[in-house]
């Protein structure tokens, strides 16, 4: 089979943009075009200053600067790009349905179907279609059905090539992946040729031992299962964190002991206010829906508890703030440091900060927010999307600051909700001195040095450890002496 020379990616989001940038860098002989109907997003990708591209991801601006307008292009001319491409990646959003059958659980595949119909309507040569979006198992059959009933004689091969990227380390994950998974029709010669065409692209920089080929159904299900297993670990350690707080155990010490067991490993054992992002919750709910649709109710119930635990962790973190501040936060300024769901990204989807802010506003708190990468309007949009109050009410009760020290000034309490590295380097003595006393500090990411914060005078609360204050430390020290 001839080498692929032209690629089109439909969808210029968190997956499509970085993935195509790396392919363009590693395969300079391939012309890569990323298309999207959102003209503002495409304009942002074409910004002269690469620091202003719409996605913040360490290492991405440098690659974009190298390959943009060389062999990587961003365009709104979807039909033209489809016609020119030999291989088409579908990388559009697949959110959880908010309506109809499967509401609140099933993946909404309307954008996937629209992509398939658009490809079918304009394609005039044979194409390899690559599922890059996270999709329910057997979605490829739906794509095949739509694409092969056009009657225009064009042949399509459907591959599944799920992404395994962690936001904040996406470029590193793309450059040095644990594995590349490619699913296709292994029983058919043309299917095997399509698989090999994609394998050949990744072989330009990925060792062949890390490229795994499967049937398409295994590939689709592997992506959902991988995210479910990772989220399960987070919820598991978070469940233990609550027990630690009641018993005097320390969740960090427990996690360290667990992580040294080679059967368990140390990754994803950091207790926190809860996981967020576009994948974990959506994919688990999708897995639950699929299990229920096959009558596997015990399987569905098992995975559903991962979400239940995550929601509980967010609620109890916010409730602990209220209880600690003498059972009321009404009229009190609470500063949230971090709005992104994790560090090194400007993605806020399913961020714990949204839930915590909403809870505290319901308790009549005045919220101050600082995040180094999330734009002000995005913060208000996230809060508005909950539809728990009007936009005016949200803007009255929540203020966004561009300076962290101003955000913390006159605060009754501070809550760290994103593990941005810069938070560790702040002048915390300065912050303490400008707060209302007693000054409460709630570390939702176990980011800060407990003893240091106690020595400064903070009433310190972290995940998975007993509440501590400077006074308690002094008493304990005296008893030991």
Secondary structure, DSSP 8 states (H G I E B T S, - for coil): -----EEEEE--STTHHHHHHHHHHH-TTSEEEEE-S-HHHHHHHT-SSGGGSSS--TTHHHHHHHHBTTTEEEES-HHHHHHH-SEEEE-----B--SSTTTTTSB--HHHHHHHHHHHHH--S-EEEEE-S---TTHHHHHHHHHTTS-S---EEEEE------TTSHHHHHHT-S-EEEEE-TTSHHHHHHHHHHHHHHTTTS-GGGEEEEEHHHHHHHHHHHHHHHHHHHHHHHHHHHHHHHHT--HHHHHHHHHTSTTT-STT----S---SSSHHHHHHHHHHHHHHTT-HHHHHHHHHHHHHHHHHHHHHHHHHHHHTTT--TT-EEEEE--SSSTT----TT-HHHHHHHHHHHTT-EEEEE-SSS-HHHHHHHHHTT-SS-HHHHHHHEEE-SSHHHHHTT-SEEEE-S--GGGGGS-HHHHHHTS-SS-EEEETT--S-HHHHHHHT-EEEETTS--B-HHHHHHHHHHH-
